[in-house]
Structure formats: C-alpha cells, structure tokens
Amino acid sequence: MKILVVGASGTLGRAVAQHLGERHQVITAGRNSGEHRVDLRDDASVGALFAATGRLDAIVSAAGSVHFGPLDRMTAAQFDTGLQDKLLGQVRLALIGQHHLHDGGSITLTTGILAEQPIRQSANATAVNAAVEGFVRAAACELSRGLRINAVSPTVFSEAWDAYADFFPGFEPVSAARAALAFQRSIEGVQTGQVYKVW
C-alpha cells in the first residue's frame, strides 16, 4: 500500500512510519519535517500535499496540538488552539483526503485517552479528542467507494513518561510501538467508525 503519514517526526508518528514501512510504501509529511511540508490549518497547503503525493491507499494523522492550562485562566483564544489544530486540522485532512484515496482506502486519525479520562488542565484536550472521535463515527456512515475511517486513542507514552508522569497519576504508559499496531489494524483491517484504544 501507499500510505501518507502526517506528523511522522513525533514520538507516535515515527513509530507508526517505521512499523508501516516494514510492509508498505510510506510517505511522510509534517509542518517542519518529512518528505513534504503541510500546514493542516490551511486548505491550500493540504490540497498541495495531496497534489504532490498522488493517489493513496491510506492516510494517517499523528499530528495536532492542544492547549493545556487551568480552566479559571483559560481564554477562548487558547481553547481555539486545539479546535483549529488537532480538531479541524485532522478533519480538514480527512475531508480533502477522501478524494485522493483509491477505492477501499482508509483514513486513521489520532485522539487520546483524555477523551474519556480527563486530567487536571485538560479541558481543551478532552473536548478536542472527544470531538475527533465523534467526527470519525459520523463520517464512517457517509464515506463512499468502500472508504473507511477510524481513530487511534493512545494513553501517555512510556517514551515521554519521565516528563509527564506527574500529570498522569495512576496511569499506565504504553510504548509508541504498541500504539503503532493499532494503526496497522485500522489500515489493514476491515472495520470503520472505530476508536482503537491503546490503554
């Protein structure tokens, strides 16, 4: 398969690209790194990415930023960070990308455990992740040509545990390599509208 991985320079994206690259042709893209540059907040940039890659069998997003901060000091502009980047950025990738997939192709987006298990200062991250999952479930009902869409929801990664353990009390980290298996399941499997939890 010919697979586009957006966000391939991050902890998760690197693991996904490496794992999928063992079996498939992987094309990488990112805001500041990868074979192609793309700004998921911009329609023209996303369109140019697909013009450069040509037709694909699968699209993976391991990208997107959210805002973490105390609710009593959060502004609407700060909250909008996650809406424009991780939510609308991934939605934009799916909306435009569906037209550049071969019949039977797939889209896999990334959410996270905070969609269901909030932590302190995660109001934006929780809302955004939950919204992405809602989009996936609804979009799966409308995609044509046998196209599929799923999301992968990982917990905090063991690779980042030293930096984030204090924010996730009592949580059990997983490796990015384990999360990468869920992307393989989404791409090579048959299900659609699913949220694959890696907790």
N, C-alpha and C positions, 0 to 999 in steps of 0.2 A: 504494500500500500504506500501511497504518497501522502505523508502526514505533515501538517503545519503545526508547530508548537510555538505559541506566543508566550513570552516570559521564560524562555529557556535558560536564562542566566541565573535565575534564583535557585534557592535550595531545592524546591519542588520541581521546577522546570528542568533543571539539569538532570535530576534523577529520571524524570519522565522521558526526556530526549534520549538519554543513554539507554534506558530499558527498551524503548520502542525501536531505537536504532539498531538493535541486535536482529530485528526481524523485518524492518521496514525502511523505506527511504524517508528520512526526517529532514524537514526544512525548518530552520529556527528564525525567530523574529523577536524583536524587543524594542523598547524605547531607546535604549542606548547601546545595545549589543545584539549579536546574532547575524545571520546572513542578510537579513532585511531589517530596516528600521520601520517602526509603526507607532503611531500615537492613537491608542484606542479611543481617545476622546474626540477624534476628528474623522468625519465621514470620508473626506477625500484621502486621508492617509490610509485608512483601512481599505478603501477601494483600490488605491495604488498598490497596496500589498498583494491583493488578490490578482491584480493585473500582472504583477511580476511573477507570482508563483504558478499561475495557470490552474487548470482543474485539479482538484484534490479528492482524496478518498476520506480524509478525516481532518478535523480542525480541533486543536486542543488549546485552551486558555489556562495558563498557570500564572496569570497576571492580575494586577489590580490592587490599589491602595485604599485604605480606610483611615478614619480618624479615631484615635484613642484619646480619651480625656474625660475629666469629671463632668457629669451632667449639669451641675449647677453653674458651670462656667462655659459650657459649650454654646457656640453660636450657630446660627443656621448656615453660615458660610462654611464653618468647619464641618458640619454634618454633610453639607453638599459635596465635600471631597469624595466621600465614599460613593455617593449617588452618581457622580459624574465619572468616576474612575472604575471602581470594581463592579458596580451595577451596570450603568449604562454602557461602559466600555465593553463589557462582555456581551451584553445584549446587542450592541452595535456589531460586534464581531459575528454573532450568530445571524442577525438579520441580513447583513450583507453577504456573509459567507455561505449561507444556504444556496445561493445562486451560483456558487463556484464549486459545488460538490458534484461528483458523479452520482448517478442513481445509487441508492443504498448506502450513501456516505453517512458520516456521523459527526456530531459536534459534542465536545465534552468541556464543560465549564468547571470552575473551581469555587467552592464555598468554604465551609469550615465548621468545626464543632460549635462555634459560638452562635450559630443559627439556632441551636437548641439548648445550649448550655452557656448562658452569659457569664462573664466575669466582670469585675469592677472596671469601670470606664469603657465598657464595650458597647454602649448603646448604638453607635453608628455601625460597628462591625456586625453586631447581631441583626440589626434591621436590614443591612445590605445583603448579608449572606442568606437570610430568610427570603428576601425578595428575589434573589437569583434563583433559588430553588423553586419558588412559585412560578417564575417565568419558564423554567425548564419543564415543569409538569404541564403547564398550559400549552407551551409551544409544541410539545410532543403530540398533542391532539390534532395539530393543524399542519405539520410538515407533510409535504407530498413526496412523490417519487421514491418512497421507501426510506427517506432520510430519518435519522434518529438523533435524539439529543438527550444527554444525561449530565449529571453533575457529580463531582467527587468532593466529599466533605471530610478532610483530614483533621485530626487533632494537632496539637503543637508537636513540632518535630524534635526528635532527640538531638539532631544536629544543632538546634538552637536552644536546647534545654537550659544550658548554663546561663544564658541571657534572660530567659523568660520564665524560669521556674517559679519565681516569686509571684508572678501574675496568674499562675495556673495551679493554685494549691490543691493537692489531692488528685490532679490529673495525671494520666499515664501517657508519656510521649511515645510516638512511633517514628520509625525511620522514614525518610523520604522515599527510599527504595520500596518500602512496603506500600506506601501510598501510590507509587507508580504502577503497581499491579492493578489497582482499581481503574486506572486509565486504560490499561490493556483490556480489561474486562469490558469497559464501555465501548471501546473501538472494535474489538474483535468479536464481541458477543452479539446478542440479538435483542436485548431489552431497550426500551426507550422510556423517557419520562422518569427515570430512576435517579435517586440520590444514593451513591455508594459511600457509606460511612466507613472511614478508616479510623476507628477509635480503639 
